[in-house]
Amino acid sequence: MTDPDNLALYIHWPFCVRKCPYCDFNSHVRETVDQDRWRAALLADLAHEAALTPGRRVGSVFFGGGTPSLMPPATVAALLDATAAHWGFAPGVEITLEANPSSVEAARFADLAAAGVNRVSLGLQSFDDAALRFLGRAHDAAEGIAALATAQRAFARVSFDLIYALPDQTLAAWEAQLTRALAFGTEHLSLYQLTIEPGTRFATEAAAGRLVLPDSDLAADLFEATRARTAAAGLPAYETSNHARPGAESRHNLTYWRYGDYLGVGPGAHGRRGGFATQRRRKPENWLDAIDRNSHGLEREDALTPHERAEEALLMGLRLAEGVDLRRIAALAGGEAPVDFDAVRRLEQLGLIALMPDRLRVTEAGALLLDAILPEVVTDAPVPPAGGDYRPNPLGAGLTTTA
């Protein structure tokens, strides 16, 4: 279990070697990066958040991006040393770093582990070379498998992610990918359906009719097969797109989904602390300029109303297999939970949602229809975009696609 009194810390590294055509996250390609300036700026942004959260401990750290495996291990070590000095780590702290499986980055794994990283989230995306080329990845399947082996030697905990529901992908082909993925014995898998995100190259291709995703029936079959195969292998879905052995769930991302306090540091990072929503400046150069002016990269810091906090907690918590504690939601709201119980009873009769005296959760059958269920159940909830992908950051939480 995650301790609700502990903080989760997200540190964003915005740089990539190339921009993937499906990616709408805050990632940028730059010819050069002033590593000394970036280290100092991240440390300054970190110190600003520390001054606002005295007396807390950090239960998890997540280096996301971008491609944080491009960070010099010395920078990672400096940030972790500063985190320990500002807050102190909770026992068993989880420190995750996202990594691409190129041989250059895999060569840094031992140094990153020595810096304090104890969990890696590896962006394999596919074991098929043609799919990797389509997805714009810089590695091939053999390189990815070699990087996974290196990661399993270097880190105590390993997760990797795959993207499915690709154009022309069959159910049999995806099941073969799953069989291969499960054979590596990792404790955690993040498995996402491909969606077309606005502003990406894939969005341009789709608008021109050059990219067509599987229809809704096949997408549903792929989703259901994913849940069944991972559950049978002992890695059930604990969140819509994340699967783990019991006890191996991403403790960092559980803080988001259970609506605990989390701090976001670095360009574009979002946070929730003490009832405030924080957002850093998105463009790397603008964020650096803000650090020079203000010693922090904040663009906005907004107080959330009790109703807004309760709605956010519902939207995040209903993604989890465990669901939400309605007493806590009501306490956040300062009164009644913002739940449409008429809709809940109607969906319960359809077997899509389960209502217990103090808990509400989406059933296995309902998980496929989560995008439609959320705006029905949560009063005034924003309607999610159409599509089969269930991102871990519907609130702009500063999360990335991996966990």
Summary of the structure (lengths in Angstrom):
residues: 403
radius of gyration: 20.4
end to end distance: 16.5
largest distance: 59.1
contacts: 1363
relative contact order: 0.13
helix: 40%
strand: 21%
